[in-house]
Amino acid sequence: MKKKFAALSVSSVLSLSLLLGAPSIETKASPELEHYVVAYKGKLPSNFSEKIEEAGGKVERVIQEIGTVEVASSDPSFLANIKQDTNVHAADRELDAYLETDPDEKIQFTPGTPNGAKVTLDSNADSYWDQQWDMQRLTHNGDSYKLNKGNHDTVVAVIDTGIDFSHPDLKDNADLAGSKTFVPRTTDAWDQNGHGTHVAGSIAANGKVKGVGPGLTVRAYRVFGATGGAQQSWITDAIVSAANDGVDVINMSIGGWRWMANNLGEKGDSASMVAYHRAVQYAIQKGVTVVVSAGNDSRDLNNLHDMQTYWKENYGWDIKGPSRVVPAQIPGVITVSSSNEWSDEGIAFYSNYGNAIDVAGPGGDNGPLYDSLYRQNPKGDFLNKRDFTYRTLSTYPTYPVGGGNNATTKFSDGKWHGYSYLHGTSMAAPKVAGVAGVIKAAHPEYSPAQVAAAIRQSAIDFGKVGFDPLYGHGEANVYNFLSKDKPKK
């Protein structure tokens, strides 16, 4: 019989907001100051800084490896001026990123259980393994751990909100010394939100809860603060830095439902799209497997009309012309949809889908009753029909975050111990990143393309036979790979 646990009402997917001119949370010094991305045609010219100053801007961040620069300027003529430089490929206002809401918040999500009470967890329990349906399925009830748990030489970068390095289930596997922050006016990569710690636990927790690879190393590349604000260049800077640091896998639970149009005032990709694409390709060329989440809006990534209607109805954006969801539709990444515990025919109610999906990962949902009601009426209020135990359990900071301890769980000893149930494609992607990490531990010689092929080939073929737009090639499964793997002699 299932024990009932509550979920934390925190973000379960990170999403790029690609709305031009959206106010920056962390970096804009005044309403008049704008931030821009300038992408050069090749390597940065030797006089790029002088040219930017002449155009009325100030260099804020340089990502030399991909030929991009973040610029601050209060001069309304800056863009027109800098575009006169024949070395510039594209220049645009910088796009912002933020923490997207929990899938349930679309219908006025109320924190806590349906009656608002917190649920008590047994603080004396030696293990919560019996609550980890997702890990049980990924590992064939833990059998994969007997074959390969991963190793500390194999590093998975978590580009997210940071990690709680003191968590008892993570402290042996989380690389505090190697972690970095890209958020201005911060000095460390400690998690002040919760999202990143949950993601890290899904990859490499080794305690009361387990990750896919409890022997892997996770390293934080913090790009989001406590409230979830970020500039796009912080993310691309983190991707490049992680690649330069020699990580094996990057997890970005930053997929999602926002737009990046091809034509923003001129022919060609926006500067932010150029930067994002270059950063991902740079990482892949350095041997890094990049895993991303598909997003939480129940939309077909390949249906432009559906996308445009959704943007108009939900955000008031009248978007015309070709658009892409990033990073889910950037070439070379492994894009992950979210499966659930109870069905092998349909993905989680909130998960995006389409031909961009490579595989699914167990990201959880609210259970079959809620799913049925939601699909009949997506705008209905069925909060009292949710069963949080169908979500996924992982680590959460052991200290208050996000302005206070907003957990919907409590423990029998009256203390807070740091575990939460969340659902979302943000929870699905790190399961696949964990699988990628274990594959790299078994085969460090594998290229990103070989890792991706191994994940696809060992996936459980849920949904229609063969590739389908819901599960892609199926649900990722680390035991399937390891049990059939023939190590090199």
C-alpha positions in Angstrom: 0.0 0.0 0.0 1.4 3.4 -0.9 2.4 5.8 1.8 1.1 9.3 1.2 3.7 12.0 1.0 3.3 15.6 0.0 5.1 17.4 -2.8 6.9 20.7 -2.5 5.3 23.4 -4.5 8.4 24.6 -6.2 9.4 24.9 -9.8 9.7 21.7 -11.8 11.0 23.1 -15.0 13.3 25.9 -15.9 12.4 27.8 -19.0 14.0 30.4 -21.2 11.8 33.5 -21.5 12.6 34.8 -24.9 10.4 37.9 -24.8 12.5 40.8 -26.0 12.9 43.6 -23.5 11.7 41.6 -20.5 13.1 43.2 -17.3 16.2 41.6 -15.9 16.0 40.5 -12.3 19.6 40.7 -11.4 21.7 42.8 -13.7 20.0 45.9 -14.9 21.2 48.9 -13.0 18.3 51.2 -14.0 15.2 51.1 -16.2 17.2 52.8 -19.0 20.0 50.3 -19.0 19.6 47.5 -21.5 21.6 44.3 -22.0 22.6 43.0 -25.4 24.3 40.0 -26.9 26.7 40.6 -29.7 27.8 37.6 -31.8 30.7 38.0 -34.1 31.2 36.2 -37.4 34.2 34.2 -36.2 36.8 34.8 -33.5 36.5 38.0 -31.5 38.4 40.8 -33.4 41.3 42.3 -31.4 39.5 45.7 -31.3 36.0 44.4 -30.3 36.0 46.2 -26.9 36.9 49.6 -28.5 34.2 49.1 -31.2 31.6 48.4 -28.5 32.6 51.5 -26.5 32.5 53.6 -29.6 28.9 52.3 -30.3 27.9 53.4 -26.8 28.1 50.1 -24.9 30.1 48.6 -22.1 31.5 45.0 -22.1 29.9 43.0 -19.3 30.9 39.4 -20.2 33.1 37.9 -22.9 32.7 34.3 -24.0 35.7 34.1 -26.3 35.4 30.5 -27.3 32.1 31.1 -29.1 32.7 34.7 -30.2 30.0 36.4 -28.2 29.9 39.3 -25.8 27.3 40.6 -23.3 27.0 44.3 -23.4 25.3 46.9 -21.3 24.2 50.2 -22.7 21.7 53.0 -22.0 22.3 54.5 -25.5 19.1 53.8 -27.6 21.3 53.9 -30.7 23.7 51.2 -29.6 22.2 48.4 -31.7 22.1 50.4 -34.8 25.7 51.5 -34.2 27.2 48.1 -33.4 25.5 46.5 -36.4 27.6 48.8 -38.6 30.6 46.8 -37.6 31.2 44.3 -40.5 32.6 41.8 -38.0 29.2 41.4 -36.2 27.1 38.5 -37.2 24.1 39.4 -35.0 23.3 41.8 -32.2 20.1 41.9 -30.2 18.7 42.7 -26.8 19.6 39.9 -24.4 17.0 37.3 -23.7 16.1 36.5 -20.1 15.6 33.2 -18.3 13.5 32.5 -15.2 12.0 29.7 -13.2 8.8 28.5 -14.7 6.0 27.5 -12.4 5.0 24.0 -11.3 2.7 22.3 -13.9 -0.2 22.6 -11.4 0.1 26.4 -11.0 -1.7 26.9 -14.3 -4.8 26.1 -12.4 -4.1 28.1 -9.3 -1.9 25.6 -7.5 -2.2 25.8 -3.7 0.8 24.6 -1.8 0.4 21.6 0.4 -1.9 18.6 0.4 -5.5 19.2 -0.8 -6.5 20.1 2.8 -3.4 22.3 3.2 -1.7 20.1 5.8 1.8 19.0 5.6 2.5 15.3 5.5 4.8 13.7 8.0 7.8 11.6 6.8 9.5 9.1 9.2 12.8 10.8 10.1 14.1 7.5 11.4 13.6 5.6 8.2 16.9 4.1 6.9 15.7 4.4 3.3 13.0 5.9 1.1 13.8 3.5 -1.7 10.3 2.0 -1.5 9.0 5.5 -2.6 11.3 5.8 -5.6 9.2 4.1 -8.3 11.2 6.0 -10.9 14.6 4.6 -9.8 13.2 1.2 -9.3 12.2 1.1 -13.0 15.3 2.8 -14.3 17.6 0.4 -12.5 15.5 -2.8 -12.6 14.9 -2.7 -8.8 18.5 -1.7 -8.1 20.1 -4.4 -10.2 22.0 -1.9 -12.3 23.9 -0.8 -9.2 25.5 -4.2 -9.0 26.8 -3.8 -12.6 27.9 -0.1 -12.5 27.1 2.8 -10.2 29.3 5.2 -12.1 32.5 6.6 -10.6 33.9 9.8 -9.3 36.0 10.4 -12.4 32.8 10.8 -14.4 31.3 14.3 -13.9 27.8 15.4 -14.6 27.4 19.2 -14.7 24.1 20.5 -13.3 23.5 23.9 -15.0 20.7 25.0 -12.6 20.2 26.8 -9.3 23.1 25.2 -7.5 23.4 22.3 -5.1 23.2 21.8 -1.3 26.7 20.4 -0.9 26.0 19.5 2.8 23.1 17.2 2.0 23.9 13.7 3.5 22.9 12.0 0.3 25.0 14.3 -1.9 28.0 15.4 0.1 30.2 12.5 -1.0 29.4 13.0 -4.7 28.9 16.8 -5.1 32.0 18.6 -6.1 32.0 21.8 -4.1 35.6 22.8 -5.1 34.9 22.5 -8.8 31.5 24.2 -8.8 31.0 27.7 -10.0 28.4 30.5 -10.1 27.6 32.7 -13.1 25.1 34.9 -11.2 26.5 38.4 -10.7 27.1 39.5 -7.1 27.2 35.9 -5.9 30.3 34.1 -4.8 29.3 30.4 -4.6 27.2 27.7 -6.1 25.1 26.8 -3.1 21.5 26.2 -3.9 19.1 29.0 -2.7 16.1 27.7 -4.6 15.8 23.9 -4.4 15.4 22.9 -8.0 19.1 22.2 -8.6 19.5 20.0 -5.5 16.5 17.9 -6.6 18.0 17.5 -10.1 21.4 16.6 -8.6 19.9 13.9 -6.4 18.2 12.3 -9.3 21.6 11.9 -10.9 23.9 10.9 -8.1 22.2 10.7 -4.6 23.5 8.0 -2.4 21.7 7.7 0.9 18.1 7.5 1.9 17.3 8.2 -1.7 19.3 7.0 -4.7 20.2 8.5 -8.0 20.7 6.7 -11.3 24.5 6.7 -10.7 25.2 6.9 -7.0 28.9 6.7 -7.7 28.9 9.6 -10.2 30.2 13.1 -9.4 27.8 16.1 -9.8 29.1 19.6 -10.2 27.1 22.8 -9.9 27.2 25.5 -12.5 24.8 28.0 -10.9 23.0 30.3 -13.3 19.8 31.0 -11.4 19.4 32.8 -8.1 16.8 32.2 -5.3 14.0 33.8 -7.4 15.0 32.2 -10.6 16.3 35.2 -12.6 19.0 34.8 -15.2 20.4 36.3 -18.3 20.9 34.1 -21.4 24.6 34.8 -21.5 25.1 33.3 -18.0 23.8 30.0 -19.3 26.0 29.9 -22.4 28.9 31.0 -20.3 28.2 28.0 -18.0 28.0 25.6 -20.9 31.3 26.7 -22.3 32.9 26.6 -18.8 31.7 23.1 -18.1 33.1 21.9 -21.4 36.4 23.5 -20.7 36.4 21.9 -17.3 36.2 18.5 -18.9 32.8 17.3 -17.7 31.3 14.3 -19.3 27.7 15.2 -19.3 25.7 18.4 -19.0 22.1 18.4 -17.7 20.0 21.5 -18.4 16.5 21.3 -17.0 15.9 24.6 -18.8 13.9 23.3 -21.7 10.4 24.8 -22.0 7.8 26.7 -23.8 9.0 30.1 -24.8 9.9 31.4 -28.2 13.0 32.3 -30.1 12.2 33.6 -33.5 14.5 33.6 -36.5 13.6 37.1 -37.6 14.0 39.7 -34.9 14.2 42.8 -37.1 16.6 41.4 -39.6 17.3 38.2 -41.6 18.9 35.4 -39.6 18.9 34.0 -36.1 18.9 36.3 -33.1 22.2 36.8 -31.3 21.0 34.8 -28.3 20.1 31.8 -30.6 23.5 32.1 -32.2 25.2 32.1 -28.8 23.1 29.1 -27.5 23.7 27.1 -30.6 27.4 27.8 -30.6 27.8 26.9 -26.9 26.1 23.6 -27.3 28.1 22.7 -30.3 31.3 23.7 -28.6 30.5 21.4 -25.7 29.6 18.5 -28.0 32.9 19.0 -29.9 34.7 18.8 -26.6 33.2 15.4 -26.0 30.3 16.5 -23.7 26.9 14.8 -23.9 24.2 17.5 -23.4 20.8 16.5 -22.0 17.8 18.9 -21.9 14.2 18.8 -20.8 11.3 19.3 -23.3 9.1 21.6 -21.3 5.9 21.5 -19.3 3.1 22.8 -21.5 1.5 19.8 -23.2 2.4 21.1 -26.6 3.6 19.6 -29.9 7.0 21.1 -30.5 6.6 20.5 -34.2 3.2 22.3 -34.6 3.9 25.9 -35.2 0.2 26.8 -35.4 -0.3 25.2 -32.0 2.6 27.1 -30.6 1.5 30.4 -31.9 -2.1 29.9 -30.6 -0.8 28.9 -27.2 1.5 32.0 -27.0 -1.4 34.2 -28.0 -3.9 32.7 -25.5 -1.6 32.4 -22.5 0.8 35.3 -22.9 -0.7 37.7 -25.4 2.2 37.3 -27.7 1.3 37.6 -31.4 4.3 35.7 -32.8 4.8 35.4 -36.5 7.3 33.5 -38.6 9.5 30.6 -37.7 10.2 29.9 -34.1 12.0 27.3 -32.0 11.8 26.1 -28.4 15.3 26.1 -26.8 17.3 24.3 -25.9 15.0 21.4 -26.8 15.2 22.0 -30.5 18.9 22.8 -30.7 20.7 20.2 -32.8 22.9 17.7 -31.0 21.2 17.7 -27.6 19.3 14.7 -26.1 15.7 16.1 -25.6 13.7 14.3 -22.9 9.9 14.1 -22.4 8.4 13.0 -19.1 6.8 9.6 -18.5 4.8 8.5 -15.5 4.5 5.6 -13.1 1.2 4.1 -14.3 1.1 4.2 -18.1 3.2 2.9 -20.9 0.9 4.4 -23.5 0.8 8.1 -22.6 3.3 10.6 -21.2 2.7 12.9 -18.2 -0.1 15.4 -18.8 2.1 18.4 -18.8 5.0 17.1 -21.0 5.8 18.6 -24.4 6.2 16.2 -27.2 7.1 15.9 -30.9 9.7 14.7 -33.3 12.4 16.5 -31.3 12.0 14.0 -28.4 14.9 11.5 -28.2 13.7 9.5 -25.2 11.5 9.9 -22.1 12.5 9.9 -18.5 10.3 9.2 -15.5 9.3 12.7 -14.3 6.1 11.8 -12.5 2.7 13.3 -12.4 -0.4 13.5 -10.1 -1.7 10.0 -10.8 -4.2 8.5 -13.3 -7.4 10.0 -11.8 -6.0 13.6 -12.1 -4.7 12.8 -15.6 -8.1 11.7 -16.8 -9.8 14.7 -15.5 -7.2 17.1 -16.7 -7.3 15.7 -20.3 -11.1 16.1 -20.3 -10.8 19.7 -19.1 -7.3 21.2 -19.0 -8.7 24.4 -17.3 -10.6 22.6 -14.6 -9.7 22.6 -10.9 -9.0 19.1 -9.8 -6.4 19.8 -7.1 -8.1 17.6 -4.6 -7.7 14.6 -7.0 -3.8 14.7 -6.9 -1.8 11.9 -5.5 1.7 13.2 -4.8 3.3 9.8 -4.5 3.1 9.5 -8.3 5.7 12.3 -8.4 9.4 11.7 -8.0 11.2 11.8 -4.7 14.7 13.3 -4.5 17.0 15.5 -2.4 16.1 19.1 -1.5 18.1 21.6 0.5 18.5 20.8 4.2 18.2 24.6 4.9 15.5 27.1 4.2 15.5 28.4 0.6 13.5 30.8 -1.6 12.7 33.1 1.3 11.9 30.3 3.7 11.2 26.6 4.0 8.3 26.2 1.7 8.1 22.4 2.0 4.8 20.6 2.0 6.4 17.8 4.1 7.6 17.6 7.7 9.4 15.0 9.6 8.5 12.9 12.7 11.2 14.4 14.8 10.1 18.0 14.0 13.3 18.8 12.1 13.7 19.4 8.4 15.8 16.8 6.6 15.6 17.7 2.9 13.6 15.5 0.7 10.8 16.4 -1.7 8.4 15.1 -4.3 8.4 17.1 -7.6 7.2 16.4 -11.1 8.1 17.9 -14.5 10.4 17.4 -17.4 13.0 19.0 -15.1 12.8 15.8 -13.2 12.8 13.6 -16.3 16.0 15.0 -17.9 18.4 14.3 -15.0 17.4 10.6 -15.1 18.6 10.5 -18.6 21.7 12.5 -17.7 22.4 10.0 -15.0 22.1 7.2 -17.6 24.5 9.0 -19.8 26.9 9.4 -16.9 26.9 5.7 -16.1 27.4 4.9 -19.8 30.4 7.2 -19.9 31.8 5.6 -16.7 31.5 2.2 -18.5 32.8 3.5 -21.8 34.9 6.7 -21.3 35.9 6.4 -25.0 32.4 7.0 -26.2 31.6 10.2 -28.1 28.4 12.2 -27.4 26.9 10.6 -30.5 27.7 7.1 -29.2 26.3 7.9 -25.8 23.1 9.1 -27.4 22.8 6.0 -29.6 23.4 3.8 -26.5 20.6 5.6 -24.6 18.2 5.3 -27.6 19.0 1.6 -28.3 18.6 0.5 -24.7 15.3 2.4 -24.1 12.1 0.5 -23.2 9.8 0.9 -26.2 6.8 2.5 -24.6 4.0 3.9 -26.7 3.7 2.9 -30.4 6.1 0.4 -31.7 9.3 2.1 -32.7 9.9 5.8 -32.6 6.9 8.0 -31.6 6.5 11.7 -30.8 5.6 11.0 -27.1 8.4 8.8 -25.9 10.8 9.2 -28.8 12.8 5.9 -28.9 11.3 4.9 -25.5 11.9 5.4 -21.8 15.6 5.4 -20.9 16.8 2.5 -18.8 20.3 2.1 -17.4 19.9 -1.6 -16.6 19.0 -2.4 -20.2 22.2 -0.9 -21.3 24.4 -2.4 -18.6 22.9 -5.9 -18.8 23.7 -6.2 -22.5 26.9 -4.2 -22.5 30.1 -6.0 -23.4 33.0 -4.2 -21.8 36.2 -3.8 -23.8 38.9 -6.3 -23.0 
